[in-house]
Amino acid sequence: MNKLLFLIAFCLAFNLNAKHKLKIYYQKQPNGYIIYADNDEYCEMSAKITFNLQNLEAEDGDVNTYVIPPKAKKFKLTQLKIQQPLKGYRLRYQVTSNYGNTNLISYNQNYIYSLPFEEGKRFKVNQGYHGRFSHQGKNALDFTMPVGTKVMAIRAGKVIKVVKDNYKNCKTKACAKYNNFVLIQHNDGTFAEYVHLKQNGVTVNVGDTVKKGEFLALSGNTGFSTGPHLHIQVFLQHLNKRITIKTKFLTGKGNTVEYLNEKETYYKNY
């Protein structure tokens, strides 16, 4: 009888964010299942699991969010127990995942960032925080710079993702899928994204630890772009949204700390 009931039970799982190197899976137990995660990313991953259960009970409830450490293998998330052993049971679930710790709300608000270009150079901020063209509601910065300009790390961190193969661009959001970029996580859990990079112009790899001021890539004009520039955004990554952060930079000879303003040019001599 119990064997027949096990045969008619079935499981279905799918990840709504399959682009991430995160695997959620289950292991059968005599009284139910254990749900595990393998995280092959170099940062913490957040995963929201929504269960649709029949004759099973999740110890954490039917909807819960978990934070999985970087490079974790067989990390236990939760356990499901059969409620009535002599009846059939069914396990279905869906997963939504994203980079970082979705519960993180605090970070180093006093950190001073370095300008994203070489010493001795100056570039204009063409679009600033909450700019009217594409930064509405975003704390992001666009530096106008020729294709092939060296892009330097504004802060030390771990390289989490690199896209470098694209060559197309256009003036509509439809071309955002062609953005070349480098994504870096900092030690306080925030991220920085460097976007519109030159095709095959990235000089770092996923998993690299980079220093502040290190050469990351060559600027370009890829993706959603109206002309050659570098887009930078610092943010906290939550499951379904980014919380962008207005950041202070060291400018001039290195003795001035300020927020950068749209249409102003900034010089780096440090």
C-alpha positions as CSV (number, residue, x, y, z in Angstrom):
1,M,0.0,0.0,0.0
2,N,2.7,2.5,1.0
3,K,4.8,1.6,-2.0
4,L,1.9,2.3,-4.4
5,L,1.3,5.7,-2.7
6,F,4.9,6.6,-3.2
7,L,4.6,5.8,-6.9
8,I,1.7,8.1,-7.5
9,A,3.4,11.0,-5.7
10,F,5.4,13.3,-8.0
11,C,7.6,16.4,-7.8
12,L,7.9,19.5,-10.0
13,A,10.4,22.3,-9.5
14,F,11.6,25.2,-11.7
15,N,13.7,28.2,-11.1
16,L,12.4,31.5,-12.4
17,N,16.0,32.9,-12.5
18,A,17.8,30.0,-14.3
19,K,20.6,32.4,-15.3
20,H,22.1,32.1,-11.8
21,K,24.4,29.2,-10.9
22,L,22.1,28.1,-8.1
23,K,20.6,24.7,-7.9
24,I,17.6,23.9,-5.5
25,Y,16.9,20.2,-5.2
26,Y,15.4,17.6,-2.8
27,Q,16.4,14.3,-1.3
28,K,13.8,11.7,-0.3
29,Q,13.6,10.7,3.3
30,P,11.5,7.9,5.0
31,N,9.1,10.6,6.3
32,G,9.3,13.2,3.5
33,Y,12.0,15.3,1.9
34,I,14.9,17.6,2.7
35,I,15.4,20.6,0.4
36,Y,19.0,21.5,-0.4
37,A,20.9,24.2,-2.4
38,D,24.2,24.2,-4.3
39,N,25.4,27.7,-4.9
40,D,28.2,27.9,-7.5
41,E,28.3,31.7,-7.4
42,Y,31.1,33.8,-5.7
43,C,28.6,35.7,-3.5
44,E,25.7,34.9,-1.3
45,M,22.4,34.1,-3.1
46,S,18.9,34.7,-1.9
47,A,16.2,32.2,-2.9
48,K,12.5,32.5,-2.3
49,I,10.7,29.1,-2.4
50,T,7.0,28.8,-2.8
51,F,5.7,25.4,-2.1
52,N,2.4,23.8,-3.4
53,L,2.1,20.8,-1.1
54,Q,-0.4,17.9,-0.7
55,N,-0.1,15.8,2.5
56,L,3.3,17.4,3.2
57,E,4.2,20.2,5.7
58,A,7.3,22.5,5.4
59,E,8.9,23.3,8.7
60,D,9.4,26.9,7.7
61,G,6.0,27.4,6.0
62,D,4.9,27.3,2.4
63,V,6.6,30.5,1.4
64,N,10.1,31.4,2.7
65,T,13.3,33.1,1.7
66,Y,16.7,31.7,2.3
67,V,20.3,33.1,2.0
68,I,22.8,30.6,0.7
69,P,26.6,31.2,1.3
70,P,28.9,31.5,-1.7
71,K,30.2,28.2,-3.1
72,A,28.0,26.2,-0.7
73,K,27.3,22.6,-1.5
74,K,24.3,20.6,-0.2
75,F,23.2,23.5,2.0
76,K,20.1,22.5,3.9
77,L,17.2,24.9,3.4
78,T,14.2,23.2,4.9
79,Q,12.5,19.9,5.6
80,L,9.1,18.5,4.5
81,K,7.2,15.9,6.5
82,I,4.5,13.6,5.4
83,Q,1.4,14.3,7.5
84,Q,-0.7,11.1,6.9
85,P,1.6,8.2,5.9
86,L,-1.2,6.1,4.4
87,K,-2.3,8.7,1.9
88,G,-0.7,10.0,-1.3
89,Y,1.4,13.1,-1.2
90,R,2.6,15.7,-3.8
91,L,5.5,18.1,-3.9
92,R,5.6,21.2,-6.2
93,Y,7.6,24.3,-5.8
94,Q,8.9,27.3,-7.6
95,V,12.1,29.3,-6.9
96,T,12.9,33.0,-7.4
97,S,16.6,33.8,-6.8
98,N,19.0,36.7,-7.0
99,Y,22.5,37.8,-6.0
100,G,23.3,39.0,-2.5
101,N,21.5,38.9,0.8
102,T,17.9,40.1,0.3
103,N,17.6,40.9,4.0
104,L,20.6,43.3,4.0
105,I,19.6,46.9,4.7
106,S,22.7,48.3,6.4
107,Y,26.0,49.1,4.7
108,N,29.0,51.4,5.0
109,Q,27.4,54.7,4.3
110,N,30.6,56.6,5.0
111,Y,32.7,54.9,2.3
112,I,34.6,57.2,-0.1
113,Y,34.8,55.9,-3.6
114,S,37.5,56.5,-6.2
115,L,36.8,58.0,-9.6
116,P,36.5,55.2,-12.2
117,F,39.3,56.3,-14.5
118,E,43.1,56.7,-14.5
119,E,45.1,59.3,-12.6
120,G,45.7,62.5,-14.7
121,K,42.4,62.1,-16.6
122,R,39.2,64.2,-16.4
123,F,35.7,63.3,-17.6
124,K,32.2,64.8,-17.5
125,V,29.2,63.4,-15.8
126,N,26.7,63.5,-18.6
127,Q,23.8,62.1,-16.6
128,G,23.7,62.1,-12.8
129,Y,21.7,60.7,-10.0
130,H,18.0,60.6,-11.0
131,G,18.8,61.9,-14.4
132,R,15.8,62.6,-16.8
133,F,16.8,60.2,-19.6
134,S,17.4,56.8,-18.1
135,H,18.2,57.4,-14.4
136,Q,14.8,58.3,-13.2
137,G,14.4,56.8,-9.7
138,K,18.1,55.6,-9.8
139,N,21.2,56.7,-8.1
140,A,23.4,56.1,-11.1
141,L,26.2,58.0,-13.0
142,D,27.1,58.3,-16.6
143,F,30.6,59.4,-17.5
144,T,31.1,60.5,-21.2
145,M,34.3,58.9,-22.3
146,P,35.8,57.7,-25.6
147,V,35.6,54.0,-26.5
148,G,38.7,52.3,-25.2
149,T,39.2,54.4,-22.1
150,K,40.6,52.4,-19.1
151,V,37.9,51.8,-16.4
152,M,39.3,51.5,-12.9
153,A,37.6,49.9,-9.8
154,I,35.9,52.5,-7.6
155,R,36.2,50.1,-4.6
156,A,37.8,46.8,-3.8
157,G,35.7,43.6,-4.1
158,K,35.0,40.3,-5.7
159,V,34.1,39.9,-9.4
160,I,30.7,38.2,-9.5
161,K,29.7,38.4,-13.1
162,V,31.2,39.4,-16.4
163,V,29.5,39.9,-19.8
164,K,31.9,40.9,-22.6
165,D,30.9,39.4,-25.9
166,N,28.2,41.9,-27.1
167,Y,28.9,44.5,-29.9
168,K,25.4,45.9,-30.6
169,N,23.9,49.1,-29.2
170,C,20.8,51.3,-29.7
171,K,18.9,54.1,-28.1
172,T,16.0,52.1,-26.7
173,K,15.7,49.8,-23.6
174,A,15.3,46.8,-25.9
175,C,19.1,46.9,-26.4
176,A,19.8,46.6,-22.6
177,K,20.3,42.8,-23.3
178,Y,23.4,43.8,-25.2
179,N,25.1,45.5,-22.3
180,N,28.6,44.4,-21.6
181,F,29.4,44.8,-17.9
182,V,31.3,43.8,-14.8
183,L,29.5,43.2,-11.5
184,I,31.6,43.4,-8.3
185,Q,30.5,42.8,-4.7
186,H,32.1,44.8,-1.9
187,N,32.8,43.6,1.7
188,D,29.7,45.3,3.1
189,G,27.4,43.4,0.8
190,T,26.8,46.2,-1.7
191,F,27.5,45.8,-5.5
192,A,28.9,48.0,-8.2
193,E,28.1,47.6,-11.8
194,Y,30.2,49.0,-14.7
195,V,28.2,49.0,-17.9
196,H,28.5,49.6,-21.7
197,L,32.0,48.2,-21.9
198,K,33.9,47.5,-25.1
199,Q,33.4,44.1,-26.7
200,N,36.1,41.8,-25.3
201,G,37.5,44.7,-23.4
202,V,37.1,43.2,-19.9
203,T,40.4,42.4,-18.1
204,V,39.1,40.6,-15.0
205,N,37.4,37.2,-14.5
206,V,34.6,35.9,-12.3
207,G,36.0,35.0,-8.9
208,D,38.9,37.6,-9.1
209,T,39.5,39.8,-6.1
210,V,40.2,43.4,-7.3
211,K,41.7,46.3,-5.5
212,K,40.5,49.9,-5.4
213,G,41.8,51.6,-8.5
214,E,42.6,48.4,-10.4
215,F,42.1,48.2,-14.2
216,L,38.9,46.4,-14.9
217,A,37.9,47.0,-18.5
218,L,37.8,49.3,-21.5
219,S,34.8,51.6,-21.8
220,G,32.6,51.2,-24.8
221,N,29.2,51.9,-26.4
222,T,27.3,48.6,-26.1
223,G,23.7,47.9,-25.1
224,F,21.2,50.6,-24.2
225,S,23.5,53.5,-25.1
226,T,23.2,56.7,-27.1
227,G,26.9,57.3,-27.3
228,P,30.2,56.2,-25.8
229,H,30.1,56.4,-22.0
230,L,30.5,54.5,-18.7
231,H,27.5,53.8,-16.6
232,I,28.2,53.1,-12.9
233,Q,25.6,52.1,-10.2
234,V,26.2,51.1,-6.6
235,F,23.3,49.2,-5.0
236,L,22.0,46.6,-2.5
237,Q,20.4,43.7,-4.4
238,H,17.2,42.4,-3.0
239,L,15.2,39.6,-4.6
240,N,13.0,41.7,-6.9
241,K,14.6,45.1,-6.9
242,R,17.8,47.1,-6.5
243,I,18.2,49.7,-3.9
244,T,20.6,52.2,-5.5
245,I,22.9,54.2,-3.4
246,K,24.1,57.8,-3.7
247,T,27.9,57.6,-3.2
248,K,30.6,60.1,-2.4
249,F,33.8,60.3,-4.4
250,L,37.4,61.5,-3.9
251,T,38.1,64.1,-6.5
252,G,40.8,66.5,-7.6
253,K,44.1,66.0,-5.8
254,G,42.5,63.6,-3.4
255,N,41.7,66.1,-0.7
256,T,38.1,66.8,-1.8
257,V,35.1,64.4,-1.0
258,E,31.9,65.1,-2.8
259,Y,28.8,63.9,-4.5
260,L,29.1,64.1,-8.3
261,N,26.8,66.5,-10.1
262,E,25.3,66.2,-13.6
263,K,27.1,68.2,-16.4
264,E,30.2,68.8,-14.3
265,T,33.7,67.6,-15.2
266,Y,35.9,65.8,-12.6
267,Y,39.7,65.5,-12.5
268,K,41.6,62.7,-10.8
269,N,45.1,63.5,-9.6
270,Y,45.7,60.8,-7.0
